[in-house]
Amino acid sequence: MKEESIKRMNELYHLHKQGKLSAEEECEWKALKQEYIDSFKASLVGQLNNTYIVDEKGNKHKLQRKADK
């Protein structure tokens, strides 16, 4: 996510806290917030996909994703 988008999201958040958001700005804020969340999740998944567990013997095992219940 670009720095300008994060700054704009923060500006809209502060306006939201003051109760000064228009319906248009609220839609923009929600879209930017969702974009930020999606970006954060993608980054986290990328890190976890490159994570290895080292056992007592020094063997590396790729971190396995849990099955959905």
C-alpha positions in Angstrom: 0.0 0.0 0.0 1.3 3.4 -0.9 2.3 6.0 1.7 -0.2 8.5 0.3 -3.0 6.0 0.7 -2.1 5.4 4.4 -1.9 9.2 5.0 -5.3 9.7 3.4 -6.8 6.8 5.4 -5.5 8.4 8.6 -6.9 11.8 7.6 -10.3 10.2 7.0 -10.1 8.3 10.3 -9.5 11.5 12.2 -12.5 13.2 10.4 -14.6 10.1 11.3 -13.7 10.5 15.0 -14.8 14.1 14.8 -18.0 13.1 13.1 -17.2 15.2 10.0 -17.2 12.5 7.3 -19.5 12.7 4.3 -21.0 9.5 2.9 -18.6 9.7 0.0 -15.6 10.0 2.3 -16.8 7.2 4.5 -16.9 4.9 1.5 -13.4 5.9 0.5 -12.2 5.3 4.1 -13.7 1.9 4.2 -12.2 1.0 0.8 -8.7 2.2 2.0 -9.1 0.3 5.3 -9.9 -2.9 3.4 -7.0 -2.4 1.1 -4.7 -2.0 4.1 -6.1 -5.1 5.8 -5.6 -7.1 2.5 -2.1 -5.9 2.1 -1.3 -6.7 5.7 -2.7 -10.2 5.4 -0.8 -10.9 2.2 2.5 -9.8 3.8 1.9 -12.0 6.8 1.0 -15.0 4.6 4.2 -14.4 2.7 6.3 -14.4 5.9 4.6 -17.5 7.2 5.2 -19.3 3.8 8.9 -18.7 4.3 9.0 -19.8 8.0 10.8 -22.9 9.1 10.8 -24.7 12.4 14.2 -26.1 13.6 13.9 -29.2 15.8 16.3 -30.4 18.5 18.5 -32.2 16.0 18.9 -29.1 13.8 16.5 -30.3 11.1 14.5 -27.6 9.4 10.8 -28.3 8.7 8.6 -26.0 6.7 5.7 -24.5 8.7 2.5 -26.3 7.8 -0.8 -24.5 7.4 -3.6 -25.8 9.7 -6.6 -27.4 8.1 -9.8 -25.3 8.4 -12.3 -26.7 10.8 
